[in-house]
């Protein structure tokens, strides 16, 4: 009788162990679709849909923190000082949204561009808004004659600051602009440094939109007075 009881207990334990192992292997080795990088993605690069490809692997081999939903990947940016290699998983800690990034301005720079800023005491703001583009004019008096001309066109607004030195987000209408930060070709830094001390700078929303940014007007009258 005792032997039979032990046998029954042993069989019950075997059944529980079998169920546990079956459940464990079913969950851990269940095949799941996961998004991986289709190419090497460098720091601060925006991730597009074509940068993703699907692989099928057991759930057990998906690292913790891996992003499984495509909408949580596409449109976001690779963080600073990070490379996502081809066929690598996407993790939450290595992607960020542009608007929430601490170095958002740097994400918006094209090749050979740098950040440049002007304060409200140096420039006339003409209803400038975040993410718009503008043309930069310079004017000054030379021997009693007014010299005024377009100097640089199609300049991209990167960020705006109020008088508390806080960023103005989403074009908040109740905040007054104290500083304008924009993207400029690094070759034009010396020119800007000169004109901000010899004349008055005015900016206007550009009426000529194209892919070329920070374009120097090589025929500008202003250039004749910068030597």
NUTORVEX-701111 format. One line per 3 residues: for each residue x, y, z of C-alpha. Coordinates in steps of 0.2 Angstrom, whole numbers, m for minus. Layout:
BEGIN
X,Y,Z; ...
//
This chain:
BEGIN
0,0,0; 14,12,5; 24,8,m11
8,11,m21; 6,28,m13; 24,33,m16
22,27,m34; 6,38,m36; 16,53,m29
30,50,m40; 19,49,m55; 10,66,m50
27,74,m48; 33,68,m65; 17,75,m73
20,92,m65; 38,92,m71; 33,87,m88
19,101,m89; 32,114,m82; 45,109,m95
33,109,m109; 27,126,m104; 45,133,m102
50,126,m118; 35,132,m127; 37,150,m121
56,151,m122; 57,143,m139; 42,150,m147
47,158,m164; 44,177,m164; 47,190,m177
59,204,m172; 65,219,m181; 84,221,m184
94,234,m193; 96,231,m212; 112,242,m212
124,250,m200; 116,265,m192; 128,279,m186
125,291,m171; 111,303,m173; 104,295,m189
86,295,m191; 79,277,m193; 67,275,m208
57,260,m212; 69,254,m225; 82,252,m211
72,238,m204; 71,220,m208; 62,205,m200
70,190,m193; 62,175,m184; 70,168,m169
65,159,m152; 59,171,m139; 73,164,m128
86,173,m138; 78,190,m139; 88,201,m127
80,211,m113; 75,229,m119; 73,224,m137
60,235,m146; 47,223,m154; 35,236,m161
40,245,m178; 31,261,m173; 43,262,m158
58,262,m170; 54,271,m186; 56,290,m185
67,290,m170; 86,293,m169; 101,283,m164
108,292,m149; 125,301,m148; 141,291,m148
132,274,m153; 132,263,m168; 119,251,m172
127,237,m182; 119,228,m197; 108,213,m190
108,221,m173; 92,222,m162; 85,239,m158
85,243,m139; 75,256,m130; 91,264,m122
99,268,m139; 85,277,m148; 77,294,m144
64,306,m150; 70,322,m158; 60,334,m148
65,325,m132; 84,325,m136; 95,335,m125
106,339,m141; 91,341,m153; 100,355,m162
115,344,m167; 103,331,m175; 97,344,m187
114,349,m193; 119,344,m211; 136,340,m216
148,355,m214; 136,364,m204; 138,372,m186
126,380,m174; 126,399,m173; 116,411,m163
110,429,m163; 102,439,m149; 87,450,m150
99,465,m147; 108,460,m163; 94,456,m175
77,461,m180; 65,446,m179; 51,446,m191
38,433,m185; 52,419,m185; 46,402,m180
54,386,m175; 59,374,m190; 57,388,m203
70,395,m215; 75,413,m217; 85,425,m227
98,436,m218; 100,454,m224; 114,466,m218
113,485,m219; 124,499,m213; 129,517,m217
144,520,m227; 150,538,m230; 132,544,m228
125,531,m240; 114,516,m235; 121,500,m240
109,485,m239; 108,468,m247; 104,450,m245
119,440,m238; 114,423,m234; 98,414,m239
88,398,m234; 95,397,m216; 87,384,m205
80,389,m188; 86,376,m176; 80,383,m159
72,398,m150; 75,404,m133; 65,416,m122
72,429,m109; 74,416,m96; 85,406,m107
72,392,m109; 69,384,m126; 53,389,m134
44,373,m140; 30,371,m153; 31,390,m157
23,395,m140; 15,412,m144; 15,419,m126
35,419,m126; 46,432,m133; 61,427,m142
78,433,m135; 90,421,m144; 89,413,m161
100,397,m165; 102,392,m183; 112,380,m194
125,389,m204; 139,382,m216; 155,383,m206
164,392,m220; 152,407,m217; 157,409,m198
170,423,m202; 158,433,m213; 144,432,m200
157,437,m186; 162,453,m196; 144,459,m201
137,458,m184; 149,472,m179; 148,483,m194
130,484,m197; 112,479,m193; 106,462,m196
88,458,m202; 80,441,m205; 64,437,m215
55,421,m219; 62,415,m235; 51,414,m251
64,403,m260; 63,385,m253; 75,372,m259
86,358,m252; 102,370,m252; 104,378,m235
114,392,m229; 118,399,m247; 130,414,m248
124,427,m260; 141,429,m269; 135,445,m278
130,453,m261; 136,472,m259; 140,468,m241
155,457,m246; 164,472,m254; 165,480,m236
172,465,m227; 190,465,m232
//
